[in-house]
Amino acid sequence: MKHQEDFIEFNMKWDNKMKEYEEEAKKVEEILVNRHMEAYHKLEQELEESMPKKPKDSAELLNLRKREENLVKQKL
């Protein structure tokens, strides 16, 4: 009988330790998620502030537009 009582006591202690561990792990996970979200939002804001509102047209695009204008003038 003593072995069974020891076994039950051990299982109860183990279950309590696992419950405590899972609660602590959940707290740590929440802290990390919050930190990551804060870092993400900060980086997102920095990128929005540092990027130009209107992208600069490439030289190739400008050249193609100029050629288009010339072709339209030639057909008129």
C-alpha positions as CSV (number, residue, x, y, z in Angstrom):
1,M,0.0,0.0,0.0
2,K,2.8,2.4,0.8
3,H,4.1,2.1,-2.8
4,Q,0.7,3.0,-4.2
5,E,0.5,6.0,-1.9
6,D,4.0,7.1,-2.9
7,F,3.0,6.6,-6.6
8,I,-0.1,8.7,-6.2
9,E,1.8,11.4,-4.3
10,F,4.5,11.5,-7.0
11,N,1.9,11.8,-9.7
12,M,0.2,14.7,-7.9
13,K,3.4,16.5,-7.4
14,W,4.4,15.9,-11.1
15,D,1.0,17.1,-12.3
16,N,1.4,20.3,-10.2
17,K,5.0,20.9,-11.5
18,M,3.8,20.4,-15.1
19,K,0.9,22.8,-14.5
20,E,3.3,25.4,-13.1
21,Y,5.7,24.9,-16.0
22,E,2.9,25.3,-18.6
23,E,1.7,28.5,-16.9
24,E,5.2,29.9,-16.9
25,A,5.8,28.9,-20.5
26,K,2.6,30.6,-21.5
27,K,3.6,33.8,-19.8
28,V,7.0,33.8,-21.5
29,E,5.4,33.1,-24.8
30,E,3.1,36.1,-24.3
31,I,6.0,38.3,-23.4
32,L,7.9,37.3,-26.5
33,V,4.9,37.7,-28.8
34,N,4.4,41.3,-27.4
35,R,8.1,42.1,-27.9
36,H,8.0,40.8,-31.5
37,M,4.8,42.8,-32.2
38,E,6.3,46.0,-30.8
39,A,9.5,45.5,-32.8
40,Y,7.5,44.7,-35.9
41,H,5.3,47.9,-35.6
42,K,8.4,50.0,-34.9
43,L,10.2,48.7,-38.0
44,E,7.0,49.1,-40.1
45,Q,6.7,52.7,-38.9
46,E,10.4,53.4,-39.6
47,L,10.1,52.0,-43.1
48,E,7.0,54.0,-43.9
49,E,8.7,57.2,-42.8
50,S,11.9,56.5,-44.7
51,M,10.4,55.4,-48.0
52,P,9.3,58.1,-50.5
53,K,5.6,58.5,-50.9
54,K,5.8,58.3,-54.7
55,P,8.3,55.9,-56.2
56,K,10.9,57.4,-58.5
57,D,10.4,56.4,-62.2
58,S,13.2,54.4,-63.7
59,A,15.3,55.7,-66.5
60,E,13.8,52.9,-68.8
61,L,10.3,54.0,-68.0
62,L,11.0,57.6,-68.7
63,N,12.7,56.6,-72.0
64,L,9.6,54.5,-73.0
65,R,7.3,57.4,-72.2
66,K,9.4,59.7,-74.3
67,R,9.3,57.2,-77.2
68,E,5.5,56.9,-76.8
69,E,5.1,60.7,-77.0
70,N,7.2,60.8,-80.2
71,L,5.3,58.0,-81.8
72,V,2.0,59.7,-81.0
73,K,3.3,63.0,-82.6
74,Q,4.4,61.2,-85.7
75,K,0.9,59.6,-86.3
76,L,-0.8,63.0,-86.0
